[in-house]
Amino acid sequence: MAICEGILQSLENIRAKENFDKVKIVRLEIGCFSGVETDAVHFSFDAVTRGTFAENATLEIIHQNGKAYCMDCANVFETTNRLEPCPRCNGINTMTYGGDALKIKDLEVV
């Protein structure tokens, strides 16, 4: 719920700058390592935006993978699992990065 309240606050700030009446679509980027449960975000978004300029807005979630770097063979690969072995050498000496974002990618407004 707190995440969606923060999103609504961000939308209010954008609205104050851009001067629009209503939000039709909100696109969020959520990384696989962000710890955010997308089903909960959908449910909470509807509840938080009820009675606001964003009521009935469609929430689209774009899932972002993380990346990993293999320290054995220098391979970089996309992953959704911090413990995934390198697909090139099958090594487990990897370091994950990225995939932890939660951000508003863009909006459609009227």
C-alpha positions in Angstrom: 0.0 0.0 0.0 2.8 2.4 0.9 4.4 1.9 -2.5 1.2 2.9 -4.3 0.8 5.9 -2.0 4.2 7.0 -3.1 3.3 6.4 -6.8 0.2 8.5 -6.3 2.3 11.3 -4.7 4.7 11.2 -7.6 1.7 11.4 -10.0 0.4 14.4 -8.1 3.9 16.1 -8.4 4.0 15.4 -12.2 0.4 16.7 -12.5 1.3 19.9 -10.8 4.2 20.5 -13.3 2.4 19.2 -16.5 -1.1 20.4 -15.8 -3.3 17.5 -17.0 -6.7 16.4 -15.8 -6.7 12.6 -15.7 -4.3 9.7 -15.9 -5.3 7.0 -18.3 -2.3 4.6 -18.1 0.6 4.3 -15.7 3.6 2.2 -16.8 5.9 1.0 -14.0 9.2 -0.8 -14.4 9.7 -3.3 -11.6 12.9 -5.2 -11.3 12.9 -8.9 -10.4 15.2 -8.2 -7.4 13.1 -5.2 -6.1 11.2 -7.3 -3.6 7.9 -5.8 -4.9 4.9 -8.2 -5.3 3.2 -7.1 -8.5 -0.2 -8.6 -7.6 -0.2 -6.6 -4.4 0.7 -3.4 -6.4 -2.2 -4.0 -8.8 -4.6 -4.4 -5.9 -3.3 -1.5 -3.9 -3.1 0.8 -6.9 -6.9 0.5 -7.4 -7.6 1.2 -3.7 -5.2 4.1 -3.4 -6.3 5.9 -6.6 -10.1 5.6 -5.9 -11.6 9.0 -5.8 -8.5 10.7 -7.4 -7.6 12.0 -10.8 -5.9 8.5 -11.4 -9.1 6.5 -10.6 -9.7 3.8 -13.2 -6.2 4.3 -14.7 -4.7 1.2 -16.2 -1.6 0.0 -14.5 0.9 -1.7 -16.7 3.9 -3.4 -15.2 7.1 -4.0 -17.2 9.2 -6.6 -15.6 13.0 -6.0 -15.6 15.5 -8.8 -15.3 18.7 -8.4 -13.5 22.2 -9.1 -14.9 25.0 -11.2 -13.7 28.7 -11.1 -14.4 30.7 -14.4 -14.3 34.0 -13.8 -12.7 35.4 -17.0 -14.2 34.8 -16.4 -17.9 33.7 -12.7 -18.0 30.3 -13.5 -19.4 27.4 -11.1 -18.8 23.9 -12.6 -18.8 20.4 -11.7 -17.9 18.9 -13.5 -14.9 16.0 -13.5 -12.5 17.9 -15.7 -10.0 20.8 -14.5 -7.9 22.2 -18.0 -7.7 21.9 -18.9 -11.4 25.1 -20.4 -12.7 26.8 -18.9 -15.8 25.2 -20.3 -19.0 28.6 -20.2 -20.8 30.9 -22.0 -18.3 28.4 -23.3 -15.7 30.4 -21.5 -13.0 28.8 -20.2 -9.8 31.3 -17.4 -9.2 28.9 -14.7 -10.4 27.9 -11.3 -9.2 24.4 -10.0 -9.9 23.5 -6.4 -10.4 20.5 -4.3 -11.6 16.9 -5.6 -11.5 16.1 -3.7 -8.3 14.3 -0.7 -9.8 10.8 0.5 -9.2 10.0 3.5 -11.3 7.4 5.2 -13.3 8.4 4.6 -16.9 5.7 6.8 -18.5 2.1 8.0 -18.4 -0.8 8.5 -20.7 -2.9 11.5 -19.6 -5.7 13.7 -20.8 
